[in-house]
């Protein structure tokens, strides 16, 4: 933003459009205590520069996988030790999730390779997606050949 924007405020629609989100998302974030826009005439929200930065920070934190409770907790504290603890909890949760997904991938890979070594061309029915034809009939691929009836 330019320095001339320091005193400018934006409507909820302008902020939503700027970030590509729906206005109800901004209202929800206000309800849960993440945003505190000023009110014009007692009812219309006006977002100032600090509110716009907060929206950007919320979006970045959500992109990183943080929940709204953790984001609010980080916003509510100036204590770097507490923020570090929040970040550490999130990092640990991500590491556990990655470990579970890697284990699942290894298990799936082992099943597929074992079945293929036995000569089974379609080792796991769950790995073969159902296909829907134009007429709406569901077909599963068989032996590497997809059959679609019209």
CNS distance restraints for C-alpha pairs under 8 A (distance, minus, plus):
assign (resid   1 and name CA) (resid   5 and name CA) 6.20 0.50 0.50
assign (resid   2 and name CA) (resid   6 and name CA) 7.44 0.50 0.50
assign (resid   4 and name CA) (resid   8 and name CA) 7.59 0.50 0.50
assign (resid   5 and name CA) (resid   9 and name CA) 7.94 0.50 0.50
assign (resid   5 and name CA) (resid  49 and name CA) 7.46 0.50 0.50
assign (resid   6 and name CA) (resid  48 and name CA) 7.93 0.50 0.50
assign (resid   6 and name CA) (resid  49 and name CA) 6.30 0.50 0.50
assign (resid   7 and name CA) (resid  48 and name CA) 7.49 0.50 0.50
assign (resid   7 and name CA) (resid  49 and name CA) 7.76 0.50 0.50
assign (resid   8 and name CA) (resid  48 and name CA) 6.53 0.50 0.50
assign (resid   8 and name CA) (resid  49 and name CA) 7.38 0.50 0.50
assign (resid   9 and name CA) (resid  46 and name CA) 5.70 0.50 0.50
assign (resid   9 and name CA) (resid  47 and name CA) 5.20 0.50 0.50
assign (resid   9 and name CA) (resid  48 and name CA) 4.54 0.50 0.50
assign (resid   9 and name CA) (resid  49 and name CA) 6.96 0.50 0.50
assign (resid  10 and name CA) (resid  14 and name CA) 5.91 0.50 0.50
assign (resid  10 and name CA) (resid  15 and name CA) 6.36 0.50 0.50
assign (resid  10 and name CA) (resid  46 and name CA) 5.42 0.50 0.50
assign (resid  10 and name CA) (resid  47 and name CA) 4.94 0.50 0.50
assign (resid  10 and name CA) (resid  48 and name CA) 6.48 0.50 0.50
assign (resid  11 and name CA) (resid  15 and name CA) 6.36 0.50 0.50
assign (resid  11 and name CA) (resid  44 and name CA) 7.75 0.50 0.50
assign (resid  11 and name CA) (resid  45 and name CA) 6.19 0.50 0.50
assign (resid  11 and name CA) (resid  46 and name CA) 5.10 0.50 0.50
assign (resid  11 and name CA) (resid  47 and name CA) 6.19 0.50 0.50
assign (resid  12 and name CA) (resid  16 and name CA) 6.04 0.50 0.50
assign (resid  12 and name CA) (resid  23 and name CA) 6.29 0.50 0.50
assign (resid  12 and name CA) (resid  26 and name CA) 7.47 0.50 0.50
assign (resid  12 and name CA) (resid  45 and name CA) 6.22 0.50 0.50
assign (resid  12 and name CA) (resid  46 and name CA) 6.76 0.50 0.50
assign (resid  12 and name CA) (resid  47 and name CA) 6.95 0.50 0.50
assign (resid  13 and name CA) (resid  17 and name CA) 6.03 0.50 0.50
assign (resid  13 and name CA) (resid  23 and name CA) 6.24 0.50 0.50
assign (resid  14 and name CA) (resid  18 and name CA) 6.05 0.50 0.50
assign (resid  15 and name CA) (resid  19 and name CA) 6.39 0.50 0.50
assign (resid  15 and name CA) (resid  47 and name CA) 7.45 0.50 0.50
assign (resid  15 and name CA) (resid  52 and name CA) 7.12 0.50 0.50
assign (resid  16 and name CA) (resid  20 and name CA) 5.80 0.50 0.50
assign (resid  16 and name CA) (resid  21 and name CA) 4.99 0.50 0.50
assign (resid  16 and name CA) (resid  22 and name CA) 5.68 0.50 0.50
assign (resid  16 and name CA) (resid  23 and name CA) 5.50 0.50 0.50
assign (resid  16 and name CA) (resid  26 and name CA) 7.31 0.50 0.50
assign (resid  17 and name CA) (resid  21 and name CA) 6.43 0.50 0.50
assign (resid  17 and name CA) (resid  22 and name CA) 7.67 0.50 0.50
assign (resid  19 and name CA) (resid  56 and name CA) 7.84 0.50 0.50
assign (resid  21 and name CA) (resid  25 and name CA) 6.87 0.50 0.50
assign (resid  22 and name CA) (resid  26 and name CA) 7.21 0.50 0.50
assign (resid  23 and name CA) (resid  27 and name CA) 6.44 0.50 0.50
assign (resid  24 and name CA) (resid  28 and name CA) 6.06 0.50 0.50
assign (resid  25 and name CA) (resid  29 and name CA) 6.21 0.50 0.50
assign (resid  26 and name CA) (resid  30 and name CA) 6.24 0.50 0.50
assign (resid  26 and name CA) (resid  35 and name CA) 7.71 0.50 0.50
assign (resid  27 and name CA) (resid  31 and name CA) 6.20 0.50 0.50
assign (resid  28 and name CA) (resid  32 and name CA) 6.28 0.50 0.50
assign (resid  29 and name CA) (resid  33 and name CA) 6.26 0.50 0.50
assign (resid  29 and name CA) (resid  34 and name CA) 5.19 0.50 0.50
assign (resid  29 and name CA) (resid  35 and name CA) 5.89 0.50 0.50
assign (resid  30 and name CA) (resid  34 and name CA) 5.49 0.50 0.50
assign (resid  30 and name CA) (resid  35 and name CA) 4.49 0.50 0.50
assign (resid  30 and name CA) (resid  36 and name CA) 6.04 0.50 0.50
assign (resid  30 and name CA) (resid  37 and name CA) 7.82 0.50 0.50
assign (resid  31 and name CA) (resid  35 and name CA) 7.95 0.50 0.50
assign (resid  33 and name CA) (resid  72 and name CA) 7.02 0.50 0.50
assign (resid  34 and name CA) (resid  54 and name CA) 7.93 0.50 0.50
assign (resid  34 and name CA) (resid  71 and name CA) 7.77 0.50 0.50
assign (resid  34 and name CA) (resid  72 and name CA) 5.73 0.50 0.50
assign (resid  34 and name CA) (resid  75 and name CA) 7.50 0.50 0.50
assign (resid  35 and name CA) (resid  51 and name CA) 6.56 0.50 0.50
assign (resid  35 and name CA) (resid  54 and name CA) 7.14 0.50 0.50
assign (resid  35 and name CA) (resid  55 and name CA) 7.75 0.50 0.50
assign (resid  36 and name CA) (resid  51 and name CA) 7.18 0.50 0.50
assign (resid  37 and name CA) (resid  45 and name CA) 5.82 0.50 0.50
assign (resid  37 and name CA) (resid  46 and name CA) 5.66 0.50 0.50
assign (resid  37 and name CA) (resid  47 and name CA) 5.11 0.50 0.50
assign (resid  37 and name CA) (resid  48 and name CA) 7.13 0.50 0.50
assign (resid  37 and name CA) (resid  51 and name CA) 6.49 0.50 0.50
assign (resid  38 and name CA) (resid  45 and name CA) 5.78 0.50 0.50
assign (resid  38 and name CA) (resid  46 and name CA) 5.20 0.50 0.50
assign (resid  38 and name CA) (resid  47 and name CA) 6.53 0.50 0.50
assign (resid  38 and name CA) (resid  48 and name CA) 7.76 0.50 0.50
assign (resid  39 and name CA) (resid  43 and name CA) 5.54 0.50 0.50
assign (resid  39 and name CA) (resid  44 and name CA) 5.28 0.50 0.50
assign (resid  39 and name CA) (resid  45 and name CA) 4.66 0.50 0.50
assign (resid  39 and name CA) (resid  46 and name CA) 5.79 0.50 0.50
assign (resid  40 and name CA) (resid  44 and name CA) 5.00 0.50 0.50
assign (resid  40 and name CA) (resid  45 and name CA) 6.17 0.50 0.50
assign (resid  40 and name CA) (resid  46 and name CA) 6.41 0.50 0.50
assign (resid  47 and name CA) (resid  51 and name CA) 5.47 0.50 0.50
assign (resid  47 and name CA) (resid  52 and name CA) 6.53 0.50 0.50
assign (resid  48 and name CA) (resid  52 and name CA) 6.37 0.50 0.50
assign (resid  49 and name CA) (resid  53 and name CA) 6.29 0.50 0.50
assign (resid  50 and name CA) (resid  54 and name CA) 6.17 0.50 0.50
assign (resid  51 and name CA) (resid  55 and name CA) 6.27 0.50 0.50
assign (resid  52 and name CA) (resid  56 and name CA) 6.38 0.50 0.50
assign (resid  53 and name CA) (resid  57 and name CA) 6.19 0.50 0.50
assign (resid  54 and name CA) (resid  58 and name CA) 6.09 0.50 0.50
assign (resid  55 and name CA) (resid  59 and name CA) 6.18 0.50 0.50
assign (resid  56 and name CA) (resid  60 and name CA) 6.18 0.50 0.50
assign (resid  57 and name CA) (resid  61 and name CA) 6.08 0.50 0.50
assign (resid  58 and name CA) (resid  62 and name CA) 6.06 0.50 0.50
assign (resid  58 and name CA) (resid  71 and name CA) 6.84 0.50 0.50
assign (resid  59 and name CA) (resid  63 and name CA) 6.05 0.50 0.50
assign (resid  60 and name CA) (resid  64 and name CA) 6.36 0.50 0.50
assign (resid  61 and name CA) (resid  65 and name CA) 6.48 0.50 0.50
assign (resid  61 and name CA) (resid  66 and name CA) 5.43 0.50 0.50
assign (resid  61 and name CA) (resid  67 and name CA) 8.00 0.50 0.50
assign (resid  61 and name CA) (resid  71 and name CA) 6.93 0.50 0.50
assign (resid  62 and name CA) (resid  66 and name CA) 4.94 0.50 0.50
assign (resid  62 and name CA) (resid  67 and name CA) 6.48 0.50 0.50
assign (resid  62 and name CA) (resid  68 and name CA) 7.71 0.50 0.50
assign (resid  66 and name CA) (resid  70 and name CA) 6.27 0.50 0.50
assign (resid  66 and name CA) (resid  71 and name CA) 6.56 0.50 0.50
assign (resid  66 and name CA) (resid  90 and name CA) 7.12 0.50 0.50
assign (resid  67 and name CA) (resid  71 and name CA) 6.33 0.50 0.50
assign (resid  68 and name CA) (resid  72 and name CA) 6.02 0.50 0.50
assign (resid  69 and name CA) (resid  73 and name CA) 6.14 0.50 0.50
assign (resid  70 and name CA) (resid  74 and name CA) 6.19 0.50 0.50
assign (resid  70 and name CA) (resid  86 and name CA) 6.87 0.50 0.50
assign (resid  71 and name CA) (resid  75 and name CA) 6.20 0.50 0.50
assign (resid  72 and name CA) (resid  76 and name CA) 6.02 0.50 0.50
assign (resid  73 and name CA) (resid  77 and name CA) 6.53 0.50 0.50
assign (resid  74 and name CA) (resid  78 and name CA) 7.93 0.50 0.50
assign (resid  74 and name CA) (resid  82 and name CA) 7.91 0.50 0.50
assign (resid  74 and name CA) (resid  83 and name CA) 5.73 0.50 0.50
assign (resid  74 and name CA) (resid  86 and name CA) 7.31 0.50 0.50
assign (resid  77 and name CA) (resid  82 and name CA) 7.27 0.50 0.50
assign (resid  77 and name CA) (resid  83 and name CA) 7.26 0.50 0.50
assign (resid  78 and name CA) (resid  83 and name CA) 7.85 0.50 0.50
assign (resid  79 and name CA) (resid  83 and name CA) 6.41 0.50 0.50
assign (resid  80 and name CA) (resid  84 and name CA) 5.99 0.50 0.50
assign (resid  81 and name CA) (resid  85 and name CA) 6.23 0.50 0.50
assign (resid  82 and name CA) (resid  86 and name CA) 6.36 0.50 0.50
assign (resid  83 and name CA) (resid  87 and name CA) 6.23 0.50 0.50
assign (resid  84 and name CA) (resid  88 and name CA) 6.00 0.50 0.50
assign (resid  85 and name CA) (resid  89 and name CA) 6.17 0.50 0.50
assign (resid  86 and name CA) (resid  90 and name CA) 6.35 0.50 0.50
assign (resid  87 and name CA) (resid  91 and name CA) 6.12 0.50 0.50
assign (resid  88 and name CA) (resid  92 and name CA) 6.08 0.50 0.50
assign (resid  89 and name CA) (resid  93 and name CA) 6.17 0.50 0.50
assign (resid  90 and name CA) (resid  94 and name CA) 6.18 0.50 0.50
assign (resid  91 and name CA) (resid  95 and name CA) 6.18 0.50 0.50
assign (resid  92 and name CA) (resid  96 and name CA) 6.26 0.50 0.50
assign (resid  93 and name CA) (resid  97 and name CA) 6.22 0.50 0.50
assign (resid  94 and name CA) (resid  98 and name CA) 6.07 0.50 0.50
assign (resid  95 and name CA) (resid  99 and name CA) 6.14 0.50 0.50
assign (resid  96 and name CA) (resid 100 and name CA) 6.27 0.50 0.50
assign (resid  97 and name CA) (resid 101 and name CA) 6.21 0.50 0.50
assign (resid  98 and name CA) (resid 102 and name CA) 6.05 0.50 0.50
assign (resid  99 and name CA) (resid 103 and name CA) 6.16 0.50 0.50
assign (resid 100 and name CA) (resid 104 and name CA) 6.20 0.50 0.50
assign (resid 101 and name CA) (resid 105 and name CA) 6.10 0.50 0.50
assign (resid 102 and name CA) (resid 106 and name CA) 6.13 0.50 0.50
assign (resid 103 and name CA) (resid 107 and name CA) 6.15 0.50 0.50
assign (resid 104 and name CA) (resid 108 and name CA) 6.14 0.50 0.50
assign (resid 105 and name CA) (resid 109 and name CA) 6.00 0.50 0.50
assign (resid 106 and name CA) (resid 110 and name CA) 6.05 0.50 0.50
assign (resid 107 and name CA) (resid 111 and name CA) 6.28 0.50 0.50
assign (resid 108 and name CA) (resid 112 and name CA) 6.23 0.50 0.50
assign (resid 109 and name CA) (resid 113 and name CA) 6.06 0.50 0.50
assign (resid 110 and name CA) (resid 114 and name CA) 5.95 0.50 0.50
assign (resid 111 and name CA) (resid 115 and name CA) 6.11 0.50 0.50
assign (resid 111 and name CA) (resid 123 and name CA) 7.30 0.50 0.50
assign (resid 111 and name CA) (resid 124 and name CA) 7.68 0.50 0.50
assign (resid 112 and name CA) (resid 116 and name CA) 6.10 0.50 0.50
assign (resid 112 and name CA) (resid 123 and name CA) 5.61 0.50 0.50
assign (resid 112 and name CA) (resid 124 and name CA) 6.87 0.50 0.50
assign (resid 113 and name CA) (resid 117 and name CA) 6.10 0.50 0.50
assign (resid 114 and name CA) (resid 118 and name CA) 6.49 0.50 0.50
assign (resid 115 and name CA) (resid 119 and name CA) 6.52 0.50 0.50
assign (resid 115 and name CA) (resid 120 and name CA) 5.32 0.50 0.50
assign (resid 115 and name CA) (resid 121 and name CA) 7.59 0.50 0.50
assign (resid 115 and name CA) (resid 122 and name CA) 7.84 0.50 0.50
assign (resid 115 and name CA) (resid 123 and name CA) 5.05 0.50 0.50
assign (resid 116 and name CA) (resid 120 and name CA) 5.12 0.50 0.50
assign (resid 116 and name CA) (resid 121 and name CA) 6.06 0.50 0.50
assign (resid 116 and name CA) (resid 122 and name CA) 7.82 0.50 0.50
assign (resid 116 and name CA) (resid 123 and name CA) 6.64 0.50 0.50
assign (resid 121 and name CA) (resid 143 and name CA) 6.13 0.50 0.50
assign (resid 121 and name CA) (resid 144 and name CA) 7.57 0.50 0.50
assign (resid 122 and name CA) (resid 128 and name CA) 7.66 0.50 0.50
assign (resid 122 and name CA) (resid 142 and name CA) 7.55 0.50 0.50
assign (resid 122 and name CA) (resid 143 and name CA) 6.53 0.50 0.50
assign (resid 122 and name CA) (resid 144 and name CA) 7.90 0.50 0.50
assign (resid 124 and name CA) (resid 128 and name CA) 7.10 0.50 0.50
assign (resid 128 and name CA) (resid 140 and name CA) 6.86 0.50 0.50
assign (resid 128 and name CA) (resid 141 and name CA) 6.73 0.50 0.50
assign (resid 129 and name CA) (resid 140 and name CA) 6.60 0.50 0.50
assign (resid 129 and name CA) (resid 141 and name CA) 7.62 0.50 0.50
assign (resid 130 and name CA) (resid 138 and name CA) 6.32 0.50 0.50
assign (resid 130 and name CA) (resid 139 and name CA) 5.74 0.50 0.50
assign (resid 130 and name CA) (resid 140 and name CA) 4.76 0.50 0.50
assign (resid 130 and name CA) (resid 141 and name CA) 7.30 0.50 0.50
assign (resid 131 and name CA) (resid 138 and name CA) 5.57 0.50 0.50
assign (resid 131 and name CA) (resid 139 and name CA) 5.24 0.50 0.50
assign (resid 131 and name CA) (resid 140 and name CA) 6.01 0.50 0.50
assign (resid 131 and name CA) (resid 141 and name CA) 7.68 0.50 0.50
assign (resid 132 and name CA) (resid 136 and name CA) 5.53 0.50 0.50
assign (resid 132 and name CA) (resid 137 and name CA) 5.52 0.50 0.50
assign (resid 132 and name CA) (resid 138 and name CA) 4.48 0.50 0.50
assign (resid 132 and name CA) (resid 139 and name CA) 6.26 0.50 0.50
assign (resid 132 and name CA) (resid 148 and name CA) 7.94 0.50 0.50
assign (resid 133 and name CA) (resid 137 and name CA) 5.44 0.50 0.50
assign (resid 133 and name CA) (resid 138 and name CA) 6.48 0.50 0.50
assign (resid 133 and name CA) (resid 139 and name CA) 7.55 0.50 0.50
assign (resid 133 and name CA) (resid 148 and name CA) 5.80 0.50 0.50
assign (resid 133 and name CA) (resid 149 and name CA) 6.55 0.50 0.50
assign (resid 133 and name CA) (resid 150 and name CA) 6.76 0.50 0.50
assign (resid 134 and name CA) (resid 150 and name CA) 6.40 0.50 0.50
assign (resid 135 and name CA) (resid 149 and name CA) 7.67 0.50 0.50
assign (resid 135 and name CA) (resid 150 and name CA) 5.92 0.50 0.50
assign (resid 137 and name CA) (resid 149 and name CA) 7.60 0.50 0.50
assign (resid 139 and name CA) (resid 146 and name CA) 7.96 0.50 0.50
assign (resid 139 and name CA) (resid 147 and name CA) 6.86 0.50 0.50
assign (resid 139 and name CA) (resid 148 and name CA) 6.85 0.50 0.50
assign (resid 140 and name CA) (resid 146 and name CA) 7.21 0.50 0.50
assign (resid 140 and name CA) (resid 147 and name CA) 7.76 0.50 0.50
assign (resid 141 and name CA) (resid 145 and name CA) 5.86 0.50 0.50
assign (resid 141 and name CA) (resid 146 and name CA) 4.54 0.50 0.50
assign (resid 141 and name CA) (resid 147 and name CA) 6.64 0.50 0.50
assign (resid 142 and name CA) (resid 146 and name CA) 6.39 0.50 0.50
assign (resid 142 and name CA) (resid 147 and name CA) 7.91 0.50 0.50
